[in-house]
């Protein structure tokens, strides 16, 4: 099994605070982490490899410092890492990102399975996984919560839906995106950490991937950001005073109408 | 140095003669890519994504973003009309479709064009009437036994063909597990833009463009996104963001039936089974009322009191991540950044402190109620109503009072 895991380095939202005066993001001291959903993708790849053997390559597109995220994946047990980094990739929307990653994957050669987290926590689009699959013209299974079986070029996954889940069978190669429920990511081992320090990173630039330059970066992106603004701050309302009975009575009075009307629709 | 950037076609640079060193751009940059050096702004191109937020904020016009002009790939004026993907499951139109039709009607009126739906399935024709009642002028209907249930590939193929033939300028989808997977594939195949989870859609009347506004960074910033040179302009929208179109049973419309030959309906993936979980998954994203429990419950048995309140109110049960991680309740109930994003009319948070990851998943609820014994819990800073107290005492009383009021 040749498995490729696509990961993204994101700011740790736990660290993000809003400056109450200017209502803007305060980024001082914000750590970069591996996108939490991608940790499940790495773990799932490791579990599949443990069963079936093979090789895991982690792939990321981003600035030089995204290498840290790749090294974290190596410390957990991934075999190789590739960083796609080039000024020409700057300003990519999800279309151009999907295209660039797909081109990088083609460069890596034959693969059986691509695993992505269901979405990244900074953009929250969930579009790049299916975008890569569509660019490569391979089948996809999104929101995977369980790998049931992979055997003889066929895989069976459980796909989470709003009502429950679906069991989907797909030929390989294919792409899956995974949700949190699928596993609990392991911690890096000491041996892994040492390996991660020494492991070489392959850098791919725009020139290396036989891409159409018109489809890269801001230029290749159909969507553009016109403006960014901070939403009006939601302010706290009232704390209902009194003993339990009094405060609950006030609350029921305040909510009665909305509860009754919600019940009707 | 910013000046070195001139060789790139798309570029951004600081005009150092105009920069006053006010640091406004440093604070605005969502990517932390601007720092001050010698009282002038300097952009770190390793971090800059060319988003342009700094350009808009600079009061001295000291930042210049050169966006390489992309020639429209096709005659954009040939694209007309607003379309909505009418997602159906087991033949039932999903409620988010009616919400999209509500907003879609406004957009179509602003543009002076028709509003249409794409309806794909098997035996779905009888559902077209419901779409007309909700304001659709046309329904593009594609039916085949192979299209009965949603599958990524055939549904993508059908939509791509319809768009190529009928050329809508706008195409909206629900941000559901189906809509998000489908729209992403369609966008790649058509080479057009797709904006996820829009919370605001409007028409720039001068340019006739769709203004797509969405939250990023867990709702801490909002971005307005355009798709100027590609068509259709596509967006996904979550449940409950827009108001449903009202039913008008006098309305009718036109059905345009299409069928395709060849292998267009073939799918490499096979749907073997559909499993529905019981009431447990009362679809959180569709619920009008959600009662959520967190660590403050103390022990898993106490979720009973949350469930009882939810039952009396006719709502769904949510949970914070820590309650899910403690295995008190399944992951399908988790609200927040790594769980579900919801925007019900009423969200009651019991024993939830309100970490930013949880707030990201529910902060757009109409009314937020917080019940927590810690008066300093962050959840109170955004709650419409708060009660400081032990939830094990407060919630059962609340349930009882509502029972009386609602005569249950």
Interface residues (C-beta under 8 A of the other chain):
Chain A: X11 X13 X14 X16 X18 X19 X22 X24 X25 X27 X30 X36 X37 X63 X64 X65 X87 X88 X90 X91 X92 X93 X94 X95 X98 X99 X121 X122 X123 X124 X125 X126 X127 X128 X129 X130 X131 X133 X134 X135 X139 X140 X141 X142 X143 X156 X159 X160 X161 X162 X163 X164 X165 X166 X167 X168 X169 X170 X171 X174 X179 X180 X181 X217 X218 X219 X221 X222 X223 X224 X225 X226 X227 X228 X229 X230 X231 X234 X235 X236 X237 X238 X239 X240 X244 X245 X247 X248 X249 X251 X252 X254 X255 X256 X258 X259 X260 X262 X263 X265
Chain B: X8 X9 X10 X27 X28 X29 X30 X32 X45 X46 X47 X48 X49 X50 X51 X52 X53 X56 X67 X68 X70 X89 X152 X153 X156 X176 X177 X178 X180 X181 X183 X184 X185 X187 X188 X189 X191 X192 X193 X194 X195 X196 X197 X211 X212 X215 X216 X217 X218 X219 X220 X221 X222 X223 X224 X225 X226 X227 X228 X229 X230 X267 X268 X269 X270 X271 X272 X273 X274 X275 X276 X277 X281 X283 X285 X286 X288 X289 X313 X314 X315 X331 X332 X334 X337 X338 X339 X341 X345 X346 X355 X356 X357 X360 X363 X366 X367 X369 X375 X380 X381 X382 X383 X384 X385 X386 X387 X388 X389 X393 X394 X397 X398 X401 X402 X405 X406
